[in-house]
Structures are given as structure tokens and as C-alpha cells.
Amino acid sequence: MYPPELTAPIAKDLTDFGFAGLSHPSEVESILDQQQGTTLLVVNSVCGCAAANARPGVKMALSNGKKPDRLVTVFAGVDREATDKAREYLLPYPPSSPCIALFKDGKLVHMLERRHIEGNSAMTIAHNLVGALEQFCS
């Protein structure tokens, strides 16, 4: 587990942008069990690829065009139980942080694993997400 003084500003990067931070498994269930609408989930991380690629890419993608109904995040290494619960919804994908997942009507429809994030630019990630948002969001 990481110290709160290290992770608070990292989490704030997304929550200040409109993401709801989920810290309990019941919160994750409440959101991801919804059978209507779209939800974008970011599994946040302290790693460099989250800071340089994932979070900026997500924010760029959401600054253009269609947006999901709900924006949520869990923090790997901080909110362990919430992250574990979120990862149940991400199966069959293996645990990955950071990662970005789009759900529509309760089903996982798009996934960016760490291997898609690490080594790619924030712009590349944004472009990928914009395509998914255009396809799945109203």
C-alpha cells in the first residue's frame, strides 16, 4: 500500500476531472452492475505510464465528442478491495494497472490493458478511446 500523501494528488488528477473515486467493493458493484448506459473505469496507478499516458489520454478523449454516462476510478495499490472487485468485472483480462475499461449496459465492451498503454503516447490512447466512445456512447 502506498502512503496517502503520495497518492492523493495522483487520484485527484482524475477526480478533479469528474471521475468518482471508488474505494469500497460495494461502490464498485453498485456502479458496474448497472444494466443501462455506459461507464468508463480507470484503474489508476502510481507508475509512470499512468502519469504520462493513461490519465492524460483519458482526459484528452473525454474532451472531445461523446462521453460515457459515468466516470469512475479505483486506485491499484491504494484501494485494494475495490480494485480486486473491479478486476472481477474485467475478466477474462488479467489484472493490469493502469487499465481503462468501457462498459455498456453492464457488459465490458472495450479494454486497454497496461500493454496497450505503456510505450504509447497519450494521444494514441486518446485516439483509441475516442473510437470506442463514438461506437458505444450515445
C-alpha positions in Angstrom: 0.0 0.0 0.0 1.2 3.5 -0.9 1.2 6.4 1.6 -1.8 8.7 1.2 0.4 11.8 0.8 1.9 10.2 -2.3 -1.3 9.0 -3.9 -3.8 11.8 -3.0 -2.5 14.2 -5.8 -2.4 11.3 -8.3 -6.0 10.3 -7.5 -7.1 14.0 -7.6 -5.9 14.2 -11.3 -8.9 12.1 -12.2 -11.4 13.1 -9.6 -10.9 16.8 -10.4 -11.8 15.9 -14.0 -15.1 14.4 -12.9 -14.3 10.8 -12.1 -15.8 9.3 -9.0 -13.2 7.6 -6.8 -14.5 4.2 -5.7 -12.8 2.9 -2.5 -15.1 0.1 -1.4 -16.2 -3.1 -3.2 -19.9 -2.2 -2.7 -19.4 1.1 -4.6 -17.8 -0.8 -7.5 -20.7 -3.3 -7.6 -23.3 -0.5 -7.4 -21.8 1.2 -10.5 -20.7 -1.8 -12.6 -23.8 -3.8 -12.0 -25.9 -1.1 -13.7 -27.6 -2.6 -16.8 -28.2 0.7 -18.6 -25.9 3.2 -20.0 -22.1 3.5 -20.3 -19.4 3.6 -17.7 -15.7 4.3 -18.1 -13.5 2.7 -15.5 -9.9 3.7 -15.0 -7.7 1.5 -12.8 -5.3 4.2 -11.7 -1.6 3.6 -10.7 1.4 5.4 -9.4 3.5 4.1 -12.3 5.0 6.4 -15.0 2.8 5.1 -17.8 -0.3 6.1 -15.8 1.0 9.6 -15.3 2.4 10.2 -18.8 0.0 8.2 -20.9 -3.2 6.8 -19.3 -4.6 9.7 -17.3 -3.7 12.4 -20.0 -5.0 10.1 -22.7 -8.3 9.6 -20.9 -8.7 13.3 -20.3 -8.0 14.1 -23.9 -10.5 11.6 -25.1 -13.2 12.9 -22.9 -12.6 16.5 -24.0 -13.9 15.6 -27.5 -17.3 14.3 -28.7 -19.2 11.6 -26.9 -18.9 10.8 -23.3 -20.0 7.9 -21.1 -22.8 8.3 -18.6 -20.5 7.5 -15.7 -16.8 8.1 -15.0 -15.2 6.0 -12.2 -11.8 5.1 -10.9 -10.2 2.7 -8.5 -6.6 3.0 -7.4 -4.4 -0.1 -7.5 -2.1 -0.3 -4.5 -4.4 2.0 -2.5 -8.0 0.7 -2.6 -7.1 -2.9 -2.7 -10.5 -4.4 -2.1 -12.3 -2.0 -4.6 -9.6 -2.8 -7.2 -10.0 -6.5 -6.7 -13.7 -6.2 -7.1 -13.3 -4.1 -10.3 -11.0 -6.7 -11.7 -13.7 -9.3 -11.4 -15.7 -7.3 -13.9 -12.6 -7.1 -16.2 -12.3 -10.8 -16.7 -11.1 -12.6 -18.9 -8.4 -9.9 -18.9 -5.6 -10.5 -16.4 -5.0 -7.9 -13.6 -3.5 -4.8 -15.1 -2.7 -1.3 -13.8 -3.2 1.0 -15.2 -6.0 0.0 -17.4 -9.1 1.6 -19.0 -12.4 -0.2 -19.5 -15.6 0.8 -21.1 -18.9 -0.9 -20.1 -22.2 -0.6 -21.9 -25.4 -1.9 -20.4 -23.4 -3.9 -17.8 -21.1 -5.5 -20.3 -17.4 -4.9 -20.9 -17.1 -3.6 -24.5 -13.6 -2.1 -24.7 -10.4 -2.6 -22.8 -7.0 -1.0 -22.8 -4.6 -3.1 -20.8 -1.2 -1.8 -19.5 0.4 -3.4 -22.5 -1.7 -1.0 -24.7 -0.8 2.0 -22.5 2.9 1.5 -21.7 5.0 2.7 -24.6 2.1 4.5 -26.4 1.6 8.2 -26.3 -1.3 9.9 -24.5 -2.6 11.0 -28.0 -2.6 7.3 -29.2 -4.6 6.3 -26.1 -7.0 9.2 -26.6 -7.5 8.3 -30.3 -8.3 4.7 -29.3 -10.7 5.8 -26.6 -12.4 8.3 -28.8 -13.2 5.5 -31.3 -14.7 3.4 -28.5 -16.7 6.3 -27.1 -18.0 7.1 -30.6 -19.1 3.5 -31.1 -20.6 2.8 -27.7 -21.8 6.1 -26.2 -24.9 8.0 -27.2 
